[in-house]
Amino acid sequence: GAVVSQHPSRVICKSGTSVKIECRSLDFQATTMFWYRQFPKQSLMLMATSNEGSKATYEQGVEKDKFLINHASLTLSTLTVTSAHPEDSSFYICSAGKPGALDYGYTFGSGTRLTVV
Amino acid sequence: KQEVTQIPAALSVPEGENLVLNCSFTDSAIYNLQWFRQDPGKGLTSLLLIQSSQREQTSGRLNASLDKSSGRSTLYIAASQPGDSATYLCAVRLGSGNTGKLIFGQGTTLQVKP
């Protein structure tokens, strides 16, 4: 099956620092990955679509300079939260679809809990 | 703009009951609909996926239906168990191919009491 690995699962950082979150497709190549954000007791909100070899497509209201996305290979996309502030504390989760098997839906990573202190 | 709504927001039932979770969406032009389960602090586990041309899908004690014309889907859980306690999310996919976005509902938090 399609497996998506996300790392780290938890991270605590100081305000003003940057944090990188990795999303890997373990057993397939993903030309497209999606990054979501989830606040407590709320649903998932799509932040951006990550495209291998090209710029990410950001949703309205998401600061592209703050949330840097790099999809340098077919199995890895990274989300970097730059100059993090306490309001960036959230649960970040990525997903990918397996090409040729997209009828089976998207697979999600296990998520990253970011706490900015 | 596609909006997805789930009712109820929370549900508490005794073990063994059959239950129905509801999902509605405003634009019937969807590619497919997917139901997920999320445990606290965890990622999403896909439960069932229904293509836009399908009416229902079944997996074990779970049955999901889709009425695209009316913009509704239901997730039926038979003989509920305490292990079913989790948040259930429905999501509609807007397009085919790798660029199809998922739009999520707010979720239904289910508690099954032993």
Chai-1 contact restraints between the chains, C-beta under 6 A:
chainA,res_idxA,chainB,res_idxB,connection_type,confidence,min_distance_angstrom,max_distance_angstrom,comment,restraint_id
A,T31,B,N98,contact,1.0,0.0,6.0,A-B,restraint_1
A,T32,B,N98,contact,1.0,0.0,6.0,A-B,restraint_2
A,S43,B,F104,contact,1.0,0.0,6.0,A-B,restraint_3
A,S43,B,Q106,contact,1.0,0.0,6.0,A-B,restraint_4
A,S43,B,G107,contact,1.0,0.0,6.0,A-B,restraint_5
A,L44,B,F104,contact,1.0,0.0,6.0,A-B,restraint_6
A,L46,B,K101,contact,1.0,0.0,6.0,A-B,restraint_7
A,I93,B,G43,contact,1.0,0.0,6.0,A-B,restraint_8
A,G105,B,Q34,contact,1.0,0.0,6.0,A-B,restraint_9
A,G105,B,S46,contact,1.0,0.0,6.0,A-B,restraint_10
A,G105,B,L49,contact,1.0,0.0,6.0,A-B,restraint_11
A,F108,B,G43,contact,1.0,0.0,6.0,A-B,restraint_12
A,F108,B,L44,contact,1.0,0.0,6.0,A-B,restraint_13
A,G109,B,G43,contact,1.0,0.0,6.0,A-B,restraint_14
A,S110,B,G43,contact,1.0,0.0,6.0,A-B,restraint_15
A,G111,B,G43,contact,1.0,0.0,6.0,A-B,restraint_16
